[in-house]
Amino acid sequence: MSSEQSNDPLHGITLEMILNHLVQQYGFEELGTRIAIKCFTDNPSIKSSLKFLRRTPWARKKVEELYLTSIKRK
């Protein structure tokens, strides 16, 4: 048996973990500025944002890219 390591930097990180990190770091107002999607600007919540992001691949990709950028800065 060999232990394979994934080259995916998001391996093991859930969308909820990503979103919680970004909301804690930027807040919904700043997220709405950085990524112009309604779930961040119009009555935002973690639950509604997760629902939207799970159904919208292009938006999820933007959120994942922002997350990767934000953790590289630390």
Summary of the structure (lengths in Angstrom):
residues: 74
radius of gyration: 13.4
end to end distance: 35.1
largest distance: 49.8
contacts: 169
relative contact order: 0.17
helix: 68%
strand: 0%
